[in-house]
Each structure stands twice: as structure tokens, then as C-alpha cells.
Amino acid sequence: MSATASAGRSGALAGAGDAWLLAGRNMRHIRRRPDQLMAAVLQPIMFFVLFAYVFGGAITVPGGDYKQFLLPGVFGQVIVFGGMAGMCVGIAEDMRNGMMDRFRSLPMNSASVLVGRTLAESVRNLIALVVTSLVGLAFGFRFHGSFTDTLAGAGILLLFGFALAWVLACVGITASSAEGAQTTSMPWLFLLGFVSSAFVPTTAMPGWLQAVADHSPVTLTINAARAWFNGTGPGDQAWQSVLWSLGLLVVFVPLATRLFRRAVAA
């Protein structure tokens, strides 16, 4: 093996180690501030109970069982809104309180900071999905698909959450403050989350809005997960969701890395 290849391999391993180290730092940060994790867990529970028992009787869904329709949509909301605190606000806070200056003084790849953040965000999403699943099971939801189907549904949700985290990282890096990051991200996350099939079938929407919702990555991801959880095939929506996630990663991973390096070098 040449010296260049050996150095490249060592650099890659060091970068991966830095990313895992920083992911652990972010997870410990959540543990020391349990209000963040509680918010991530309580919000989907409130969505499920509210829609299932307050609005559910007025909503007609395919198959007739609204709880079976609802819980995958709540999972989608966990993915969409959960990253706002962990990525947008968290990165903006670190950018403004001097934490990034400390990272810059350490012998590590600056991209590891963002990778560590997104890995920690994926773990937080996984915890929220598990807790929400247990609540859903307690209130009557059932996984009708096989164990493999259930894993595929969870995997496609987590993949989209990982991709969306990089989009939110760009918002957090460029925001002037944590409050600015939240204000900037909230309107389009709200539209992304609710103009979808999360809580109602898109067929109940006006024609122009249905066209938007049907092609939304949130709708495609939720519908694919919903199909797997209910034991039916997701069809084209699964690979369309994966393409959306991969496309977001291709665009926003290098963009977020470039913005971050520029910001810490300023």
C-alpha cells in the first residue's frame, strides 16, 4: 500500500472516529437536557391521541381504521419537526456561543462536527419512533407486516430523517441566532409536514393541493412506511422516497460542509 493511500485511510478512520466522538457528545448533551428528549417524545404522543380521539371520528380513510392510518403519519411528523431543535437550533447555538471555535482549535476534520450531529439526530429519531410505537400499540395500532416489513418501514423513515437533518444543518449554520433558526425553519417545516398524507388522505384535498402533496417526499415516505407496517406493498413510493432522500444528501451534505467550513474560518 502506498504512503498516500495509507494516509488517506488513516484520515478517513480518524474522521469517522471524530464523528462518533461528537455524536456521543451530542447524545450526552440530550441526556443532560432531558427536556429536549421529552419534547421529541411527548409531541408525537399528543399528535396521536389528539387526532385519534378528537378528529379521528370525522376522517374517513382507506380500510376504515384511522389508528392504522394515523401512526405512520405521526412517525413522519417526528422526523419532520424533531430535527428543528436538534439541528437548526442546536447548531445555531453552537455557532454563536463559541463552541465551534473550540472545535476549530482541535485536530479534527470540521465535517465531523456535522456528521456527529446528524448521527445523534438519527439516534434521537429512533428513540422517538420506538416510544411512539409502544404508545400506538397500547392504543390499538398493530404492525400487520412481517418483521422485515417493519424494519423496512422504520428504515425509510430514518433515512429521510437523516437526509432532512442536513437540510436543517444549512439553516442552522446560516442563521443569525437560535431564535432566527427556529423562525426560519418553522414555516416550511409546517407546510412540509401538514401538506402530506400524515393525518388525512390526499384525496380529501383540493386538486391543486393534492398534486403538491402526492409528490411531497413526506407523503412518499409516510405512504411507503404505512404500506409496510400494514402488510401491503409500497409500490413505486418506496424507491421514490429513497431517491428523494439520496438527492437531498447529494445536494446538502457538500453544501452544509462548505457553509460550515466557511463559517468557522471567518
C-alpha positions as CSV (number, residue, x, y, z in Angstrom):
1,M,0.0,0.0,0.0
2,S,1.4,3.4,-0.9
3,A,2.0,6.1,1.6
4,T,-0.7,8.3,0.1
5,A,-3.3,5.6,0.3
6,S,-2.2,4.7,3.8
7,A,-2.5,8.4,4.9
8,G,-5.9,8.7,3.2
9,R,-7.2,5.6,5.0
10,S,-5.8,6.8,8.3
11,G,-7.5,10.2,7.7
12,A,-10.8,8.5,6.9
13,L,-10.7,6.4,10.1
14,A,-9.7,9.4,12.2
15,G,-12.6,11.4,10.7
16,A,-15.0,8.5,11.4
17,G,-13.7,8.4,15.0
18,D,-14.2,12.1,15.4
19,A,-17.7,11.9,14.1
20,W,-18.7,9.1,16.6
21,L,-17.0,11.0,19.4
22,L,-19.0,14.1,18.6
23,A,-22.2,12.1,18.2
24,G,-21.6,10.8,21.7
25,R,-21.1,14.3,22.9
26,N,-24.4,15.4,21.4
27,M,-26.2,12.4,22.9
28,R,-24.8,13.2,26.4
29,H,-26.0,16.8,25.8
30,I,-29.5,15.5,25.3
31,R,-29.2,13.3,28.5
32,R,-28.2,16.4,30.5
33,R,-31.1,18.4,29.0
34,P,-33.9,15.8,29.1
35,D,-36.4,18.4,28.2
36,Q,-35.2,18.1,24.5
37,L,-35.9,14.3,24.5
38,M,-39.2,14.7,26.4
39,A,-40.4,17.2,23.8
40,A,-39.4,14.9,21.0
41,V,-41.3,12.0,22.7
42,L,-44.3,13.9,24.0
43,Q,-45.1,15.7,20.8
44,P,-45.9,12.6,18.7
45,I,-47.9,11.1,21.6
46,M,-50.0,14.3,21.8
47,F,-50.5,14.2,18.0
48,F,-51.6,10.5,18.1
49,V,-54.1,11.0,21.0
50,L,-55.4,14.2,19.7
51,F,-56.1,13.1,16.1
52,A,-57.2,9.5,17.0
53,Y,-59.7,10.6,19.6
54,V,-60.7,14.1,18.7
55,F,-60.6,14.3,14.9
56,G,-60.5,10.6,14.0
57,G,-64.2,10.1,14.0
58,A,-64.7,12.8,11.3
59,I,-62.0,11.4,9.0
60,T,-62.6,8.6,6.5
61,V,-59.5,6.6,5.5
62,P,-58.9,3.6,3.2
63,G,-59.6,0.4,5.2
64,G,-61.7,2.3,7.8
65,D,-59.3,2.0,10.7
66,Y,-57.9,5.5,11.4
67,K,-55.4,4.4,14.0
68,Q,-53.7,2.2,11.4
69,F,-53.6,5.1,9.1
70,L,-52.5,7.6,11.7
71,L,-49.5,6.2,13.4
72,P,-47.2,6.2,10.4
73,G,-48.2,9.8,9.8
74,V,-47.2,10.6,13.3
75,F,-43.8,9.0,12.7
76,G,-43.5,11.3,9.7
77,Q,-44.2,14.3,11.9
78,V,-41.5,13.1,14.4
79,I,-39.0,13.1,11.5
80,V,-40.0,16.5,10.1
81,F,-40.3,18.5,13.3
82,G,-37.8,16.7,15.5
83,G,-34.8,18.0,13.7
84,M,-35.6,21.6,14.3
85,A,-34.4,21.6,17.8
86,G,-31.5,19.2,17.4
87,M,-30.2,20.5,14.1
88,C,-31.4,24.1,13.4
89,V,-31.4,25.4,16.9
90,G,-28.6,23.2,18.2
91,I,-26.1,24.2,15.5
92,A,-27.1,27.8,15.6
93,E,-26.5,27.9,19.4
94,D,-23.1,26.2,19.0
95,M,-22.2,28.7,16.2
96,R,-23.0,31.7,18.4
97,N,-21.7,30.6,21.8
98,G,-18.1,29.9,20.9
99,M,-18.3,26.1,20.8
100,M,-17.3,25.9,17.2
101,D,-14.2,28.0,17.9
102,R,-13.2,25.2,20.4
103,F,-13.8,22.6,17.7
104,R,-11.7,24.6,15.3
105,S,-8.7,24.5,17.6
106,L,-8.8,20.7,17.8
107,P,-7.0,18.4,15.3
108,M,-10.2,17.1,13.7
109,N,-12.0,17.3,10.4
110,S,-14.5,20.1,10.6
111,A,-17.1,17.9,8.7
112,S,-17.0,15.5,11.6
113,V,-18.9,18.1,13.7
114,L,-21.9,17.9,11.3
115,V,-21.7,14.2,10.8
116,G,-21.7,13.8,14.6
117,R,-24.8,16.0,14.8
118,T,-26.7,14.1,12.2
119,L,-25.8,10.7,13.7
120,A,-27.1,11.9,17.1
121,E,-30.2,13.2,15.4
122,S,-30.8,9.7,13.9
123,V,-30.5,8.1,17.3
124,R,-33.0,10.6,18.8
125,N,-35.4,9.8,15.9
126,L,-35.0,6.1,16.6
127,I,-35.8,6.6,20.3
128,A,-38.9,8.7,19.4
129,L,-40.1,6.1,16.9
130,V,-39.8,3.3,19.5
131,V,-41.6,5.2,22.2
132,T,-44.4,6.3,19.8
133,S,-44.7,2.7,18.6
134,L,-45.3,1.5,22.1
135,V,-47.9,4.2,22.7
136,G,-49.6,3.3,19.4
137,L,-49.7,-0.4,20.4
138,A,-51.2,0.5,23.7
139,F,-54.0,2.4,22.0
140,G,-54.8,-0.2,19.4
141,F,-52.3,0.1,16.5
142,R,-50.9,-3.1,15.1
143,F,-48.0,-4.0,12.8
144,H,-49.5,-6.3,10.3
145,G,-46.4,-6.6,8.1
146,S,-43.6,-9.1,8.7
147,F,-40.6,-8.2,10.9
148,T,-38.7,-7.4,7.8
149,D,-41.5,-5.1,6.6
150,T,-41.5,-3.3,9.9
151,L,-37.7,-2.8,9.7
152,A,-38.0,-1.5,6.1
153,G,-40.7,1.0,7.2
154,A,-38.6,2.3,10.1
155,G,-35.5,2.4,7.8
156,I,-37.1,4.5,5.2
157,L,-38.3,7.0,7.8
158,L,-34.9,7.2,9.4
159,L,-33.2,7.6,6.0
160,F,-35.4,10.6,5.2
161,G,-34.8,12.0,8.7
162,F,-31.0,11.7,8.2
163,A,-31.3,13.5,4.8
164,L,-33.6,16.2,6.2
165,A,-31.1,16.8,9.0
166,W,-28.5,18.0,6.5
167,V,-31.0,20.5,5.1
168,L,-31.7,21.8,8.6
169,A,-28.0,22.0,9.2
170,C,-27.7,24.5,6.4
171,V,-30.4,26.6,8.1
172,G,-28.7,26.4,11.5
173,I,-25.3,27.4,10.1
174,T,-26.6,30.5,8.2
175,A,-29.0,31.7,10.9
176,S,-28.0,34.8,12.9
177,S,-29.3,33.2,16.2
178,A,-31.0,30.2,17.6
179,E,-34.3,32.1,17.5
180,G,-33.7,33.0,13.9
181,A,-33.1,29.4,13.0
182,Q,-36.4,28.4,14.6
183,T,-38.3,31.2,12.9
184,T,-36.7,30.4,9.5
185,S,-37.4,26.7,9.6
186,M,-40.8,26.6,11.2
187,P,-43.0,27.9,8.2
188,W,-41.6,25.5,5.6
189,L,-41.4,22.5,8.0
190,F,-45.1,23.2,8.9
191,L,-46.1,23.1,5.3
192,L,-43.9,20.1,4.5
193,G,-45.4,18.2,7.5
194,F,-49.1,19.0,7.1
195,V,-49.4,19.2,3.3
196,S,-48.9,15.5,3.1
197,S,-50.8,12.3,3.9
198,A,-49.7,12.3,7.5
199,F,-53.2,12.9,9.0
200,V,-55.7,12.7,6.1
201,P,-55.7,11.0,2.7
202,T,-54.5,13.4,0.0
203,T,-57.7,12.6,-1.9
204,A,-59.6,14.8,0.6
205,M,-57.6,17.8,-0.5
206,P,-58.4,20.3,-3.4
207,G,-57.0,19.1,-6.7
208,W,-54.1,21.6,-6.9
209,L,-53.1,20.8,-3.3
210,Q,-53.4,17.1,-3.8
211,A,-50.9,17.3,-6.7
212,V,-48.4,19.0,-4.4
213,A,-49.0,16.6,-1.5
214,D,-48.8,13.5,-3.6
215,H,-45.3,14.4,-4.9
216,S,-44.0,15.5,-1.5
217,P,-41.2,13.5,-0.1
218,V,-43.0,13.4,3.2
219,T,-46.1,11.8,1.6
220,L,-44.0,9.3,-0.3
221,T,-42.0,8.3,2.8
222,I,-45.1,8.0,5.1
223,N,-47.1,6.1,2.5
224,A,-44.2,3.6,1.9
225,A,-43.8,3.1,5.7
226,R,-47.6,2.8,6.1
227,A,-47.8,0.1,3.5
228,W,-45.0,-1.9,5.0
229,F,-46.5,-1.6,8.5
230,N,-49.9,-2.7,7.3
231,G,-48.5,-5.6,5.4
232,T,-49.1,-4.3,1.8
233,G,-46.6,-3.5,-0.9
234,P,-45.5,0.2,-1.1
235,G,-45.0,0.0,-4.8
236,D,-43.2,2.9,-6.5
237,Q,-43.5,5.1,-3.5
238,A,-40.7,3.3,-1.7
239,W,-38.0,3.9,-4.3
240,Q,-39.3,7.4,-5.0
241,S,-38.8,8.2,-1.3
242,V,-35.3,6.7,-1.4
243,L,-34.5,8.8,-4.4
244,W,-35.7,12.0,-2.6
245,S,-33.5,11.1,0.4
246,L,-30.4,10.4,-1.7
247,G,-31.0,13.5,-3.8
248,L,-31.1,15.7,-0.6
249,L,-28.0,14.1,0.7
250,V,-26.1,14.6,-2.6
251,V,-27.1,18.3,-2.6
252,F,-27.0,19.3,1.1
253,V,-24.1,17.3,2.5
254,P,-21.5,19.1,0.5
255,L,-23.4,22.4,0.8
256,A,-23.6,22.2,4.6
257,T,-20.0,21.2,4.8
258,R,-18.9,24.1,2.7
259,L,-21.1,26.6,4.6
260,F,-19.7,25.2,7.9
261,R,-16.1,25.5,6.9
262,R,-16.6,29.0,5.6
263,A,-18.4,30.0,8.8
264,V,-15.8,28.6,11.2
265,A,-12.9,30.1,9.1
266,A,-14.5,33.6,9.2
